[in-house]
Structures are given as C-alpha cells and as structure tokens.
Amino acid sequence: MKIGITCYPTYGGSGVLATELGIEMAKRGHDVHFITSDIPFRLAGFKEHLYFHAVDVMTYPVFEHAPYALSLAARMAEVAEFEDLDLLHVHYAIPHAPSAYLAKQIVRKNNRMKDLKIITTLHGTDITLLAMDRSYLNLIKFSIDESDGTTAVSKYLRNHTYSEIKPNRKIEVIHNFVDVEKYSPRHTDASCDSFLHRLAPQGEKILMHTSNFRPLKKVGDVVRIFAKVRESVRSKLVLVGDGPDRYNSEQLARQLKVEDDVVFLGKQEGIADLMSHADVFLLPSESESFGLAALEAMSCGVPVVTSDVGGLPEVNIAGETGFLHAVGDVDGMAKSAAAILADDTLAQRLGEGARQRVIDNFGTDAIVENYLKYYQRILQGEPL
C-alpha cells in the first residue's frame, strides 16, 4: 500500500500514534508519506519506505491568518497524485479531515479513475473540545460522514462522538499501542544506575509525569500530589515535557517549598528510558480520551495513579495496574501514590499487572494488524 499520513507533528498523543503507526507500516513494506508542517518529533533518522513532505503556508497581505488548511489540502492532492497514494490517514478531525476531503475532490477532478480513500482517526480534543463550539459541529460531522472510514482511540471517545456529533458513519475503535520491547522494565546497567543516581542521589522514590503541559493535564495537581507524598515518603518528582502550564507549575513548586525535589526535564526524546526509572506515574487529567502516557508507563512495569475519566478506565484497572480517583482528588491520589511507594510488595504486584495488561491488550503487532485489516476493508469497499 501507499499511505499518506497527516498529524500534528508536535509533542502529544495523536502525533505519537500517527508516527509510530507510520513507522510500523513502513517496517511491513508499505510506503508511508508524512504530509505535515514539520517532521513529527518521533520520526528521527532515515528509515526505509518512509517519506516526508513539508506543507508550506503562503503568506499574503490579504490574509489575516495563514491559510494552513488550504495549503495542506493542496499539498495532500499533489502528493497523492505524484506518489499514487491509495489512502490518506488523517489524525484529528479539524482541520485535517476537511483538507483531506478537498484533496480527494481535486484528485478526482484531475483523474476520474482515482478513488483516493480517506480514514480519519479521532483522538479526543477534536471532539471533546472543538465540538463544544457549535460553529465547528457541522464541519466535524461532515468530515466524519465524508471520510471512507473513521476510527476512535477508545470506546469512551466513540460513544462521546455518537452522543455529541451524531454522525451517520460507523466508528471503529482501535486503541493506541505501545512497543513493549522498547517500553520495558528497567535493566540494571552502569548508564542506568548513573542516571538514576543523578535523579535520586539519596535513593529517593521517583514520581513521574509526562505531557504537553496543557491546562487539562492538570500539572498543578501533579505538583500538589507530590507535595503531600513527600511528607511521608522520601521522593523526587520528575516532569517531562513542556507547554503553557510549565511556568505556573514551577511557581507552584516554589510556593509549596518542594522546588529542590522537583526536576523539570523539558521535552525529551528518550521517553522509554525515562519512564523505566519511575516508581509511580501520575496522570490526574481533567480529560483524557485514552491516556497513551499512562500506557507507556505501564509497559515499563510502572504502577499508575490516574483520574477516573474518559478512556483511562479502559487502560488503568483499579487494584490491578494502579489506582483511579475522581478529577481533582489530590488527597486520594497522594494517598494511593504514597501507599505504592511505601509497600514494595504492592508496587511489584501492580507493576507486573500493568506490564501484563499492556502485553495482552495493547501490543504493537495486534493493534497494527487491526489497522492493516481496516485499511484493506476500506480499499476493497467492504461495508463497515
């Protein structure tokens, strides 16, 4: 197959899934063409069957804002025709799906024998936030209905889309996945021990959080949870990522007088190596359509403490892989995290349960195979 993929190339779950899916498709011999404004952050180095096409946005005095969606549509159509793509797989409904629809019409106009297929994957805020703006509602519904296939990363997101958008197209649930070989429990070696010593020189326990630091990730709650845990357990908090709430989180750490035990690492490439050093992973999000960061931590054998919202209960099973609490329940999350850190037997049981759940349900091969079968059904015109 010849596949075009469009996603946001920035730090976030949708970009991660799109990039990792493209890499896996390329490993299986399919030609994958990324059509984005910049190289996705996990698409580093040359890989066979992988190609990148930059979207250049024209600047013109008449335009108050750069017309990215139109530039994207033009680039999609150009690549689809020149590379003879079979399908465009777009991640996020807005603006990628309308751009793909326009590209499909351009290709059809130029070559009536070519039926370029469109698959749209819904990731979360394209539905849970944008759909709250009624001006986008009809456009999102149109984009889903006019796609040849639509997937969602969780049952929660599918059901929410049915309820709020009321599309006429069936939505297939295909969960996110993680490379269980790459994201694996920590191995003892010199470099690993050296890094761990720098993070926790006195043998402190490590709590970790990684995200794009948007308000809905509630990074402030992560800091508050840590401040309470630190009262009873010697520990460090490692924050990975960057975004609008980083400054506020730094200020909060100072206000709570825990700044010496909070490490802000910023954006990092080696997420798997970092995750494996954690003793507990925190994800107290206000909204989470799936929770890929929690899944990556679980694959590393790390117990997770998360909010009980959105798709997280499909990932984190209370008492088996970690604990779930209501959004904003800082005291409850701190109590659960402290209990894990203080009880090696509990920590080991939850960590092993977390790892096994990922292997059994969210491994790369099984999920990528689901996508391949879905692609083939779309290309063959089978009823969904």
DRENDO-615684 format. One record per residue (C-alpha): residue number from 1; x, y, z. Coordinates in steps of 0.1 Angstrom, whole numbers, padded with zeros to 4 digits. Layout:
N
+------+-------+-------+-------+
| resi |     X |     Y |     Z |
+------+-------+-------+-------+
|  NUM |     X |     Y |     Z |
...
+------+-------+-------+-------+
REM end
This chain:
384
+------+-------+-------+-------+
| resi |     X |     Y |     Z |
+------+-------+-------+-------+
|    1 |  0000 |  0000 |  0000 |
|    2 |  0009 |  0036 | -0004 |
|    3 | -0003 |  0056 |  0026 |
|    4 | -0004 |  0093 |  0033 |
|    5 | -0004 |  0103 |  0070 |
|    6 | -0012 |  0138 |  0083 |
|    7 | -0009 |  0146 |  0120 |
|    8 |  0002 |  0174 |  0143 |
|    9 |  0040 |  0170 |  0145 |
|   10 |  0042 |  0183 |  0180 |
|   11 |  0045 |  0167 |  0214 |
|   12 |  0012 |  0149 |  0221 |
|   13 | -0005 |  0115 |  0219 |
|   14 | -0020 |  0119 |  0184 |
|   15 |  0013 |  0127 |  0169 |
|   16 |  0029 |  0098 |  0187 |
|   17 |  0004 |  0073 |  0175 |
|   18 |  0004 |  0086 |  0139 |
|   19 |  0042 |  0085 |  0138 |
|   20 |  0046 |  0051 |  0154 |
|   21 |  0019 |  0037 |  0132 |
|   22 |  0036 |  0050 |  0101 |
|   23 |  0069 |  0035 |  0112 |
|   24 |  0053 |  0001 |  0118 |
|   25 |  0036 |  0002 |  0084 |
|   26 |  0070 |  0010 |  0068 |
|   27 |  0086 | -0019 |  0086 |
|   28 |  0060 | -0041 |  0069 |
|   29 |  0070 | -0029 |  0035 |
|   30 |  0043 | -0002 |  0029 |
|   31 |  0053 |  0032 |  0015 |
|   32 |  0043 |  0058 |  0041 |
|   33 |  0043 |  0095 |  0032 |
|   34 |  0040 |  0120 |  0061 |
|   35 |  0024 |  0153 |  0049 |
|   36 |  0028 |  0178 |  0078 |
|   37 |  0040 |  0212 |  0086 |
|   38 |  0072 |  0198 |  0102 |
|   39 |  0088 |  0164 |  0107 |
|   40 |  0070 |  0146 |  0135 |
|   41 |  0092 |  0146 |  0166 |
|   42 |  0095 |  0108 |  0168 |
|   43 |  0104 |  0105 |  0131 |
|   44 |  0141 |  0109 |  0136 |
|   45 |  0167 |  0095 |  0111 |
|   46 |  0163 |  0078 |  0078 |
|   47 |  0140 |  0047 |  0076 |
|   48 |  0133 |  0027 |  0045 |
|   49 |  0098 |  0032 |  0030 |
|   50 |  0093 |  0065 |  0050 |
|   51 |  0090 |  0099 |  0033 |
|   52 |  0083 |  0134 |  0045 |
|   53 |  0065 |  0162 |  0025 |
|   54 |  0065 |  0196 |  0041 |
|   55 |  0034 |  0218 |  0039 |
|   56 |  0045 |  0254 |  0031 |
|   57 |  0020 |  0280 |  0041 |
|   58 |  0018 |  0310 |  0018 |
|   59 |  0019 |  0345 |  0033 |
|   60 | -0001 |  0372 |  0016 |
|   61 | -0011 |  0406 |  0029 |
|   62 | -0048 |  0400 |  0023 |
|   63 | -0047 |  0370 |  0047 |
|   64 | -0051 |  0380 |  0083 |
|   65 | -0042 |  0344 |  0092 |
|   66 | -0021 |  0319 |  0072 |
|   67 | -0045 |  0295 |  0054 |
|   68 | -0029 |  0263 |  0066 |
|   69 | -0059 |  0241 |  0059 |
|   70 | -0059 |  0251 |  0022 |
|   71 | -0021 |  0248 |  0019 |
|   72 | -0024 |  0213 |  0034 |
|   73 | -0052 |  0203 |  0010 |
|   74 | -0031 |  0214 | -0020 |
|   75 | -0001 |  0195 | -0007 |
|   76 | -0021 |  0164 |  0000 |
|   77 | -0036 |  0164 | -0035 |
|   78 | -0001 |  0170 | -0050 |
|   79 |  0015 |  0141 | -0031 |
|   80 | -0015 |  0118 | -0037 |
|   81 | -0012 |  0123 | -0074 |
|   82 |  0026 |  0122 | -0078 |
|   83 |  0031 |  0093 | -0054 |
|   84 | -0001 |  0075 | -0065 |
|   85 | -0013 |  0071 | -0029 |
|   86 | -0040 |  0046 | -0020 |
|   87 | -0053 |  0064 |  0010 |
|   88 | -0049 |  0094 |  0033 |
|   89 | -0050 |  0086 |  0070 |
|   90 | -0055 |  0119 |  0090 |
|   91 | -0052 |  0122 |  0127 |
|   92 | -0076 |  0148 |  0143 |
|   93 | -0108 |  0158 |  0126 |
|   94 | -0101 |  0195 |  0124 |
|   95 | -0085 |  0207 |  0102 |
|   96 | -0070 |  0176 |  0087 |
|   97 | -0102 |  0158 |  0076 |
|   98 | -0117 |  0187 |  0057 |
|   99 | -0084 |  0193 |  0040 |
|  100 | -0083 |  0156 |  0030 |
|  101 | -0118 |  0158 |  0016 |
|  102 | -0108 |  0188 | -0005 |
|  103 | -0077 |  0170 | -0017 |
|  104 | -0098 |  0140 | -0027 |
|  105 | -0121 |  0162 | -0048 |
|  106 | -0090 |  0177 | -0065 |
|  107 | -0076 |  0143 | -0073 |
|  108 | -0110 |  0130 | -0085 |
|  109 | -0113 |  0161 | -0108 |
|  110 | -0079 |  0155 | -0123 |
|  111 | -0082 |  0117 | -0126 |
|  112 | -0117 |  0103 | -0125 |
|  113 | -0102 |  0067 | -0123 |
|  114 | -0086 |  0075 | -0090 |
|  115 | -0106 |  0070 | -0058 |
|  116 | -0084 |  0083 | -0030 |
|  117 | -0097 |  0069 |  0003 |
|  118 | -0098 |  0089 |  0035 |
|  119 | -0095 |  0075 |  0070 |
|  120 | -0100 |  0099 |  0100 |
|  121 | -0088 |  0089 |  0134 |
|  122 | -0104 |  0108 |  0163 |
|  123 | -0081 |  0114 |  0192 |
|  124 | -0100 |  0134 |  0218 |
|  125 | -0100 |  0172 |  0219 |
|  126 | -0110 |  0174 |  0183 |
|  127 | -0143 |  0160 |  0196 |
|  128 | -0144 |  0168 |  0233 |
|  129 | -0134 |  0205 |  0230 |
|  130 | -0139 |  0216 |  0194 |
|  131 | -0174 |  0201 |  0192 |
|  132 | -0184 |  0223 |  0222 |
|  133 | -0180 |  0253 |  0198 |
|  134 | -0213 |  0250 |  0178 |
|  135 | -0197 |  0267 |  0148 |
|  136 | -0175 |  0236 |  0143 |
|  137 | -0201 |  0210 |  0149 |
|  138 | -0215 |  0207 |  0114 |
|  139 | -0180 |  0207 |  0099 |
|  140 | -0168 |  0179 |  0122 |
|  141 | -0200 |  0158 |  0114 |
|  142 | -0194 |  0165 |  0077 |
|  143 | -0158 |  0154 |  0080 |
|  144 | -0167 |  0121 |  0097 |
|  145 | -0195 |  0114 |  0073 |
|  146 | -0174 |  0121 |  0042 |
|  147 | -0145 |  0100 |  0054 |
|  148 | -0144 |  0065 |  0039 |
|  149 | -0136 |  0052 |  0074 |
|  150 | -0134 |  0067 |  0109 |
|  151 | -0117 |  0053 |  0140 |
|  152 | -0115 |  0064 |  0176 |
|  153 | -0088 |  0055 |  0201 |
|  154 | -0112 |  0044 |  0229 |
|  155 | -0148 |  0033 |  0234 |
|  156 | -0154 |  0064 |  0255 |
|  157 | -0144 |  0086 |  0226 |
|  158 | -0165 |  0067 |  0201 |
|  159 | -0196 |  0069 |  0224 |
|  160 | -0190 |  0106 |  0231 |
|  161 | -0188 |  0112 |  0194 |
|  162 | -0221 |  0094 |  0187 |
|  163 | -0237 |  0114 |  0215 |
|  164 | -0225 |  0148 |  0207 |
|  165 | -0218 |  0148 |  0169 |
|  166 | -0244 |  0122 |  0158 |
|  167 | -0225 |  0111 |  0127 |
|  168 | -0241 |  0088 |  0101 |
|  169 | -0209 |  0067 |  0098 |
|  170 | -0199 |  0038 |  0120 |
|  171 | -0168 |  0045 |  0141 |
|  172 | -0144 |  0017 |  0147 |
|  173 | -0125 |  0015 |  0180 |
|  174 | -0088 |  0008 |  0175 |
|  175 | -0069 |  0015 |  0207 |
|  176 | -0035 |  0031 |  0209 |
|  177 | -0005 |  0008 |  0211 |
|  178 |  0030 |  0007 |  0226 |
|  179 |  0062 | -0011 |  0216 |
|  180 |  0066 | -0034 |  0246 |
|  181 |  0102 | -0042 |  0237 |
|  182 |  0111 | -0005 |  0237 |
|  183 |  0090 |  0004 |  0267 |
|  184 |  0101 | -0023 |  0291 |
|  185 |  0111 | -0026 |  0328 |
|  186 |  0144 | -0011 |  0338 |
|  187 |  0175 | -0031 |  0331 |
|  188 |  0204 | -0027 |  0355 |
|  189 |  0235 | -0013 |  0338 |
|  190 |  0261 |  0013 |  0345 |
|  191 |  0245 |  0041 |  0325 |
|  192 |  0211 |  0033 |  0340 |
|  193 |  0225 |  0034 |  0376 |
|  194 |  0243 |  0067 |  0368 |
|  195 |  0212 |  0084 |  0355 |
|  196 |  0191 |  0071 |  0384 |
|  197 |  0217 |  0084 |  0409 |
|  198 |  0216 |  0119 |  0394 |
|  199 |  0178 |  0119 |  0397 |
|  200 |  0177 |  0105 |  0432 |
|  201 |  0211 |  0106 |  0448 |
|  202 |  0198 |  0095 |  0482 |
|  203 |  0178 |  0066 |  0469 |
|  204 |  0145 |  0086 |  0468 |
|  205 |  0115 |  0072 |  0452 |
|  206 |  0106 |  0087 |  0418 |
|  207 |  0072 |  0100 |  0408 |
|  208 |  0069 |  0110 |  0371 |
|  209 |  0046 |  0128 |  0348 |
|  210 |  0049 |  0135 |  0311 |
|  211 |  0026 |  0156 |  0289 |
|  212 |  0023 |  0187 |  0268 |
|  213 |  0015 |  0208 |  0299 |
|  214 | -0018 |  0220 |  0287 |
|  215 | -0043 |  0230 |  0314 |
|  216 | -0064 |  0199 |  0310 |
|  217 | -0034 |  0178 |  0321 |
|  218 | -0036 |  0195 |  0355 |
|  219 |  0001 |  0196 |  0360 |
|  220 | -0005 |  0217 |  0391 |
|  221 | -0023 |  0188 |  0407 |
|  222 |  0008 |  0167 |  0399 |
|  223 |  0029 |  0191 |  0420 |
|  224 |  0003 |  0192 |  0448 |
|  225 |  0001 |  0154 |  0449 |
|  226 |  0039 |  0152 |  0451 |
|  227 |  0040 |  0177 |  0479 |
|  228 |  0017 |  0155 |  0500 |
|  229 |  0035 |  0123 |  0492 |
|  230 |  0068 |  0139 |  0501 |
|  231 |  0055 |  0145 |  0536 |
|  232 |  0056 |  0107 |  0543 |
|  233 |  0079 |  0092 |  0517 |
|  234 |  0114 |  0104 |  0506 |
|  235 |  0108 |  0111 |  0469 |
|  236 |  0115 |  0132 |  0438 |
|  237 |  0091 |  0144 |  0411 |
|  238 |  0103 |  0143 |  0375 |
|  239 |  0083 |  0163 |  0350 |
|  240 |  0089 |  0156 |  0313 |
|  241 |  0075 |  0179 |  0286 |
|  242 |  0067 |  0215 |  0281 |
|  243 |  0038 |  0237 |  0274 |
|  244 |  0017 |  0266 |  0286 |
|  245 |  0014 |  0254 |  0322 |
|  246 |  0051 |  0248 |  0328 |
|  247 |  0058 |  0283 |  0343 |
|  248 |  0028 |  0280 |  0367 |
|  249 |  0039 |  0246 |  0378 |
|  250 |  0074 |  0259 |  0385 |
|  251 |  0059 |  0287 |  0406 |
|  252 |  0037 |  0263 |  0425 |
|  253 |  0066 |  0241 |  0434 |
|  254 |  0083 |  0272 |  0449 |
|  255 |  0052 |  0282 |  0468 |
|  256 |  0048 |  0247 |  0482 |
|  257 |  0086 |  0247 |  0490 |
|  258 |  0093 |  0215 |  0471 |
|  259 |  0113 |  0230 |  0442 |
|  260 |  0145 |  0213 |  0453 |
|  261 |  0129 |  0179 |  0448 |
|  262 |  0111 |  0187 |  0415 |
|  263 |  0130 |  0181 |  0383 |
|  264 |  0118 |  0198 |  0351 |
|  265 |  0134 |  0179 |  0322 |
|  266 |  0115 |  0196 |  0293 |
|  267 |  0109 |  0178 |  0261 |
|  268 |  0129 |  0146 |  0258 |
|  269 |  0134 |  0121 |  0230 |
|  270 |  0143 |  0090 |  0252 |
|  271 |  0109 |  0087 |  0269 |
|  272 |  0112 |  0050 |  0273 |
|  273 |  0144 |  0052 |  0292 |
|  274 |  0130 |  0079 |  0315 |
|  275 |  0097 |  0060 |  0321 |
|  276 |  0115 |  0029 |  0333 |
|  277 |  0131 |  0049 |  0361 |
|  278 |  0098 |  0058 |  0377 |
|  279 |  0083 |  0042 |  0408 |
|  280 |  0048 |  0057 |  0402 |
|  281 |  0034 |  0075 |  0372 |
|  282 |  0008 |  0103 |  0378 |
|  283 | -0018 |  0114 |  0353 |
|  284 | -0046 |  0134 |  0370 |
|  285 | -0060 |  0148 |  0338 |
|  286 | -0093 |  0167 |  0336 |
|  287 | -0100 |  0150 |  0303 |
|  288 | -0082 |  0120 |  0286 |
|  289 | -0096 |  0102 |  0256 |
|  290 | -0072 |  0073 |  0261 |
|  291 | -0041 |  0080 |  0281 |
|  292 | -0011 |  0070 |  0260 |
|  293 |  0014 |  0083 |  0285 |
|  294 | -0001 |  0060 |  0312 |
|  295 |  0001 |  0031 |  0288 |
|  296 |  0038 |  0037 |  0281 |
|  297 |  0045 |  0038 |  0318 |
|  298 |  0025 |  0006 |  0324 |
|  299 |  0045 | -0011 |  0297 |
|  300 |  0077 | -0002 |  0317 |
|  301 |  0062 | -0020 |  0347 |
|  302 |  0053 |  0012 |  0365 |
|  303 |  0021 |  0014 |  0385 |
|  304 | -0001 |  0044 |  0375 |
|  305 | -0023 |  0067 |  0395 |
|  306 | -0048 |  0085 |  0373 |
|  307 | -0080 |  0103 |  0372 |
|  308 | -0111 |  0082 |  0366 |
|  309 | -0122 |  0100 |  0334 |
|  310 | -0126 |  0094 |  0297 |
|  311 | -0108 |  0064 |  0283 |
|  312 | -0084 |  0060 |  0313 |
|  313 | -0106 |  0032 |  0329 |
|  314 | -0101 |  0013 |  0296 |
|  315 | -0064 |  0014 |  0303 |
|  316 | -0058 |  0015 |  0340 |
|  317 | -0077 | -0011 |  0360 |
|  318 | -0081 | -0002 |  0397 |
|  319 | -0062 | -0025 |  0420 |
|  320 | -0046 | -0044 |  0392 |
|  321 | -0024 | -0018 |  0374 |
|  322 | -0027 |  0012 |  0397 |
|  323 | -0055 |  0033 |  0411 |
|  324 | -0081 |  0057 |  0398 |
|  325 | -0096 |  0087 |  0415 |
|  326 | -0121 |  0115 |  0407 |
|  327 | -0107 |  0145 |  0389 |
|  328 | -0092 |  0169 |  0414 |
|  329 | -0090 |  0144 |  0442 |
|  330 | -0054 |  0154 |  0451 |
|  331 | -0056 |  0138 |  0486 |
|  332 | -0068 |  0105 |  0473 |
|  333 | -0042 |  0103 |  0446 |
|  334 | -0015 |  0113 |  0470 |
|  335 | -0026 |  0086 |  0494 |
|  336 | -0026 |  0059 |  0467 |
|  337 |  0008 |  0070 |  0454 |
|  338 |  0023 |  0070 |  0489 |
|  339 |  0009 |  0035 |  0496 |
|  340 |  0026 |  0022 |  0464 |
|  341 |  0059 |  0038 |  0473 |
|  342 |  0058 |  0025 |  0509 |
|  343 |  0049 | -0011 |  0501 |
|  344 |  0073 | -0030 |  0478 |
|  345 |  0050 | -0060 |  0475 |
|  346 |  0021 | -0038 |  0464 |
|  347 |  0044 | -0019 |  0440 |
|  348 |  0057 | -0051 |  0424 |
|  349 |  0022 | -0066 |  0420 |
|  350 |  0008 | -0035 |  0404 |
|  351 |  0038 | -0031 |  0382 |
|  352 |  0037 | -0067 |  0370 |
|  353 | -0001 | -0064 |  0364 |
|  354 |  0004 | -0031 |  0344 |
|  355 |  0031 | -0047 |  0322 |
|  356 |  0010 | -0078 |  0315 |
|  357 | -0021 | -0058 |  0307 |
|  358 | -0002 | -0039 |  0280 |
|  359 |  0013 | -0071 |  0266 |
|  360 | -0022 | -0088 |  0265 |
|  361 | -0042 | -0059 |  0251 |
|  362 | -0021 | -0030 |  0236 |
|  363 |  0010 | -0045 |  0220 |
|  364 |  0022 | -0032 |  0186 |
|  365 |  0016 | -0063 |  0165 |
|  366 | -0020 | -0068 |  0174 |
|  367 | -0031 | -0031 |  0171 |
|  368 | -0011 | -0025 |  0138 |
|  369 | -0027 | -0057 |  0124 |
|  370 | -0061 | -0042 |  0133 |
|  371 | -0052 | -0010 |  0113 |
|  372 | -0040 | -0031 |  0083 |
|  373 | -0072 | -0050 |  0082 |
|  374 | -0092 | -0018 |  0084 |
|  375 | -0072 | -0002 |  0056 |
|  376 | -0078 | -0033 |  0034 |
|  377 | -0116 | -0032 |  0041 |
|  378 | -0117 |  0005 |  0032 |
|  379 | -0097 | -0001 |  0000 |
|  380 | -0118 | -0030 | -0010 |
|  381 | -0151 | -0011 | -0004 |
|  382 | -0164 | -0036 |  0022 |
|  383 | -0194 | -0024 |  0042 |
|  384 | -0184 | -0012 |  0077 |
+------+-------+-------+-------+
REM end
